[in-house]
Amino acid sequence: MLIGVVFVIFFTVIFGRIFCGWICPQTIFMEMVFRKIEYAIEGDRAQQIKLAKQEWNTEKVWKKTLKWIIFFVISFIIANVFLAYLIGSDTLIEHITDGPLQHLGTLVKLVIFTLVFLFIFVCFREQVCIIACPYGRLQGVMLDGNSMLVAYDHKRGEKENGRNKFRKDENREEKGFGDCIDCKQCVLVCPTGIDIRNGTQLECINCTACIDACDEIMEKVEFEPGLIRYASENNITKGENFKFTPRIMAYSVVLLLLLVALTALIFVRSDLEATALRIPGQMFSTRGDTIQNVYTVKIVNKTSRKFDNLKID
């Protein structure tokens, strides 16, 4: 757990909130499962807006109903997997085969988890990243001027007279306009609804959707791509390349020491572990000249081998 925490901090210092955009289960399920199903049923963004505004007719009812049924089924499956981590997969399978009425406690938990996941992926969505997730708040204290982020090159995009709409055969260099044509595509594709042109923000999850949208527009107007790209603040403002700072060195040393400690503990650990404790609340007893105590012994087998005979010295 310590290695996991330090590792997340380590690559956040270097690459920003890249964990949120590419590794976090919330983003993976949202972008790779739920949103793809939503696009397949309701269409792209423009079609979804049109569908939401139209009256409740046959098309709208069956599309919404189909989407909600599929979302509920997927949320139910995720809830089962999540519950298996809490009570154990063997226990969960046993409760399912016995019948839900035999284990109402498990059924209630399953329904609650299903409704929670359904609410998150249907209604709350990226608000989890903005409001609920503590990692987004911690990001602000981890970043510095050398952290590689999804960044807008304001020097190139704004220049002397700021951004302006694209006009064919216009000499933007002469008029002092930057390469940003203010198409707002970077804002439209952002899942958290921010404008990356306003600088680094806690809501940015480094999904790079704005990079793809901006590069596509730059190619259409025959400008150089990379107006929005992975870059540090110092790279944009001062033209400096990435530096291996003392802060990154410190995290590297801590991470290396933890990895060495984990490796050592794995190699020197015993196959079996036994814990002997006297039963709490029970005094010793005497039998003739003998004093007796009752102990409980817990034996943990850390291997996949079977031990038939054990002797405790």
N, C-alpha and C positions, 0 to 999 in steps of 0.2 A: 504493500500500500504506500509506504514511504517513497519507494522508487517510482511508482506511478505518479504521485503528486509532484515530486521533484522533476520528473521527466516532462510533465505538462507545463510546469513553470519554465523549465529550460527552453523548450521550443516556442513557448509564448513570448519570451524575451527576444528570441531571434525572429520568429515568423508571425507574431501577433496571434489573433484569435483563430488560427487555422484549425484547431481542434473542433470548434463549433461548426465550421463549414464543411468538414470532410470526414470527421470521425464520430461526432456526437450521434447517438442513436435517434435523438429527436429530429435532427436534420436528415439523416439517412431515410428514416421512415416517411418523413414529410415529403421530401423531394423525389425519392426513388420508388415510393409505393403510393401513398395517398394522392399526391398531386398528379402523378401520371394517370391514375385511374380517373381522377376528376377531369383532366384534359381529354381523356378518351371518351368520356360520357358527355360532358358539357361543352367541350371545345376549348379554344384558347381564351386569353383574357378578354378580348373584345366580345367573343361569343358568350362568355359567362356573364358579362355585364348586361348584354342584351337579354339573356335568359332571365336574369334577376329582375329586370324592369318590366318584362312582359307579364300579362295577366295569367292566372292559373288555368291553363288549358291542358289538354291531354299530353302534349309534348313535355311541358314543364313538370307535370305530376309524375310521369313515368321516369323521366331523367332524374329528378330529385329522389324519388323512391328507390330507384335502382342504386344510386350512389350511396344513400344512407344504409341500405341493406348490406352492400359490400363493405362499407366502412365499419359497420357493426360487427360483421363476421371477422374481419381482420383484427379489430380491437379485442374481440373475444379470444382469438388465438394468441395475441400478444399477452393478454391477461393471464391465460393458462400458463404460458412460458414463465411469466413474471412470478406467478404464484408457486410454480415448481421450484424456483430458487428459494422461496421462503419456507415451504413445508417439505420440500424434497419431491423429486419426480416420482419415486416409487409410491409415496403416500398419496400424491395427486392421482395417479393411475388407479390406485386401490379405491379411492373415494369415488372416482368416475364409474368404475365397474360395479361398485356396491349400489350406486344410484344416488342422485343428488339429495333425495329426501332423507337418506340415512346420515348425511353429513351436511346439515343445514348451515353450519358455521362456514364451511368451505364454500358452499354455494353463495352465501351472502358476500363473502370476500371477493369471489369471482365476479359477481355482478357489479360490485363497487369498483373494482379495478377496470372492468370493461367500460363502465360509464365514464370513469376518469380519463382513460385513454381516448375514448370517443370524443369527449369534450376537448381534450388537448389537440387532437389532430383535425377536428372538424371546425371548432370555434376559436380556441385560444391560439393555436398555431405558433407563429413567431413571437407572440407576446411572452411565451415561455423564456425565450432568449433575452428579451428586453427587460422583463419584470421579475420573473421567478428565478432564473438561473443565477447563482452567486458568482459563477466563473466570469460572467460578463462584467460584474462590478470589480472583481479582482484584477481584470485586465488593465485597468487604468493605472494601477501602481506598478505593473510589471513592465510596461513599455517605456522606451526611451527614444532618443533621436536616431539611433542606429537600428531599431527594430524594422524588419521587412514587413510592410503592410500593403494592403490594397489601397493605393494612393492615387490621387488626382494630381497630375503635373500642372500646378497652377501657373508656373512661370511660362510654360508653353501654351497653356489653354487660355490665359487671360491677357498676357502681354501688357501693353500700355493702356489700351482702351477697353479691355474686358472682352467678353465673349459676344458673339453676334450671329444671327441667322445666316445660313450659307446662301450666297448668291453666285450663280454661275459667272465665270470670267471676271470675278471681282478680285482686285489686288488687296488682299487682307493685310499683307505685310506693309503696304504703303499707308493703309488706314489705321494701322496699329491694333488690329483685332487679333485675338488668339485663335488657336485651332479649334477650340470648343465652339460648335455651331448652335448650342443651346437647344438640342433636340429633345433633351430630357429622357432619353431612352435608358440612361443609367439609373434614373429615379424610378421609372416604370417597372423595370425588371428586379429591383431590389426587394427581397422578401420582407425586410424589416421597414421598408418605406423611407429610407434616409436619402439625402442628397450627398453623395461622396465628394462633391465639389466643395462642400463646406468644411472639409478636413476630416481628420480621424475622429470617429465617434464610437462610443461604447456599444451602440446598437449594431455596428458592422460585424458580421460573422465570417468575413473572409470567404464567402462562397464564390467570388470572382464572376458573378453574373454580369456585373457592370462592366468588367473588362471585356467580356465577349461581346456585349451589346455595343460598346464604344468602338472596339476594333472593327466591327461590321460596318458601322456608320463611317468610320474613317476611310475604309476601303471604298465605299460607295462615292465619297466626295474626293477620293484620290489624295487623301492626306496620309501622313505616316502614322501607322498604328502605335499604340503604347501611350496614348494620352492618359489613360487610366491603366496602371500596371502595378506589379509587385515592386515596391521601392521603399526606401527609408526616407524619413524627413530630411536627413542630412544629404542624402543622394539627390533629392530634388532641389533643395535650396542652395547647397554648397557644392554639389557635384561629387561628393565623397562616395567611395565604394564601401562595401560592408567591412566593418572592423570587428576583430575578435577582442572585445572589451574585457577589462578586469572583472566586470560583473558576470559575463558569460563564462570566463575562466573559473570563477568561484563556483558557479552552478555545475560546471563540468567536473570539477574536483569532487564536489559533494556527491554527484551522481555516480562517479567512478568508484568512490569509497563504498557507497551503498551496494553497488553491483558486486564488488569484491567481497563484501561482508555476506551478501546473500549466497554467492557461490561457495564461500567457505562453509557456511552453515549447512548447505545442501550436502556437501561432501562428507562432513564430519557427523551428520546426524545419525542416530541409532535407528535400527529397524523397528524396535519396539520401545514403547514408553509406558511405564507403570507408575501410577499414583496411588499411594496408600494413605487413607485418612480415617481417623476415628469417627464413628457415627456421632454427629453433633447432638447435644442434649442428653447423652446417655453416659452415666457414670460407670466407673469400673466396678467389677463384681469380684467377690472372693469365694473360693471353693477350697475349704481346708486351709492349707498354707499357700495356696496359689492365688495370685491376683490376675484377673482376666479382663481384657479390653476387646471390644468388638470393632473391627475395621472394615471399611469398604475399599476394595482394590479395583481401580479402573485401568484397563490395559488397552493401549492404542496400537494397532498394527499399521505401520506406515508403508508397508509393502503390499504387493498383490499376491504374496505367497501365503499359504495356509500353514499355521502352526498347530500341531496336534497336542503336544505336551509342553507345558511351561513350568518352570521352577523359579520361585522367587526366593533369593537368599536374603 
